[in-house]
Structure formats: structure tokens, C-alpha cells
Amino acid sequence: MIFITYWELNPDFDPSELAGVAQTLISKKLWPVEGTKEIAWYVSASDYWGITIVEAETEEQLTEITGMWRIAKPGIFKFIKSTPAMEVVKVVPLLMKLAKKIKG
């Protein structure tokens, strides 16, 4: 299952610390979470918000991913939101079929 996570770093957090937090998690072999695959991890060039796209088998793995950053650096996020995701080419037909059931 693919999960998309949108996050905003706390404006009081020094973004230069991000590498240090990541290094701590990597050195303890916590990142990446076992059984997951990081597909993308992007951060904006100006406002320190970003997205992470991860392939995981369970919601527990996603909880580990987001939880470890919060535990390693309390207050790191101003906002974080995660959801399972689908490719648009799969969502559109599903929604069209649903619309026919509801409206038809």
C-alpha cells in the first residue's frame, strides 16, 4: 500500500537540525522502517514543508515512520497528515462507477 504524508516543520525548529535527526534514526537502524520502501521525500525550498511517499504493508509501519520523528525531536512538526493513496488512473474509474450507482 502507498501512503502519502504531508508535513510542515515547526517554524521554531532549525531546519539544519533535520540531517542530525535523520542521522540518529539511521544510525539506530530505525529509518527506514523495516519492510517499508521510501519512494520519495521532498521538502520545499523556501517554507520547510514537504511530502513523503512510502510503500508499507501496514498502518503500524506508517505510525512508526511518523512517530519516530516526533519522538526523536519533539515539536519538529507544525502539522502532519498521512493517508493511503492511489494512482489517479485507478481513482477516476472507481469514482465514475460510484457516481453511476449513486446518481443512476
C-alpha positions in Angstrom: 0.0 0.0 0.0 1.2 3.5 -0.8 1.0 6.2 1.8 1.4 10.0 1.2 2.4 12.1 4.2 2.2 15.9 4.0 4.2 17.7 6.8 5.2 21.2 7.8 8.2 21.7 10.0 7.6 23.8 13.1 8.8 27.4 12.3 10.7 27.4 15.6 12.7 24.3 14.5 16.1 24.9 13.0 15.8 23.1 9.6 19.6 22.5 9.7 18.9 20.0 12.5 16.9 17.8 10.1 20.1 16.0 9.0 21.1 15.3 12.6 17.7 13.8 13.5 17.8 11.7 10.3 21.4 10.5 11.1 20.3 9.5 14.6 17.4 7.4 13.3 19.6 5.9 10.6 22.4 5.0 12.9 20.0 3.2 15.3 18.6 1.4 12.2 15.2 2.8 12.7 15.0 4.5 9.4 13.8 3.3 7.0 11.2 1.2 8.9 11.8 -2.5 8.3 9.5 -3.7 5.5 8.9 -0.3 4.0 10.2 1.4 0.9 10.7 5.1 0.6 9.5 6.2 -2.8 10.0 10.0 -2.4 10.9 12.5 0.2 10.7 16.1 -0.8 11.0 19.4 1.1 10.1 22.8 -0.3 13.0 25.1 -1.0 11.5 28.0 1.0 8.9 27.2 3.6 10.1 23.9 5.0 7.1 21.8 4.3 7.2 18.6 2.4 5.9 15.2 1.4 7.0 11.7 1.9 5.7 8.8 -0.2 6.2 5.4 1.3 5.2 1.9 0.4 4.2 0.0 3.5 2.3 -3.1 4.3 0.6 -1.9 7.5 -0.7 1.2 9.2 1.6 0.3 12.1 4.6 0.8 9.9 3.3 4.3 8.9 2.8 5.1 12.6 6.4 4.1 13.3 7.6 6.4 10.5 5.8 9.5 11.7 6.1 8.7 15.4 9.9 8.2 15.3 10.5 11.7 14.1 8.2 13.2 16.8 9.9 11.2 19.5 13.5 11.9 18.2 12.8 15.6 18.0 9.6 16.7 19.9 7.9 19.7 18.3 9.6 19.0 14.9 6.2 19.2 13.1 3.8 22.1 13.0 1.4 19.9 11.0 1.4 16.3 9.7 -1.2 14.4 7.7 -1.0 10.9 6.2 -3.3 8.9 4.0 -3.3 5.8 1.8 -3.0 6.8 -1.8 -4.0 5.5 -5.2 -2.9 6.4 -8.7 -5.2 8.8 -10.4 -5.8 6.4 -13.3 -7.3 4.0 -10.7 -9.2 6.5 -8.7 -11.1 8.1 -11.6 -12.8 4.9 -12.8 -13.7 4.0 -9.3 -15.3 7.4 -8.7 -17.2 7.2 -12.0 -18.6 3.8 -11.1 -19.6 5.1 -7.7 -21.3 8.1 -9.2 -23.3 5.8 -11.5 -24.5 3.8 -8.5 -25.5 7.0 -6.6 -27.0 9.0 -9.4 -28.1 6.3 -11.7 
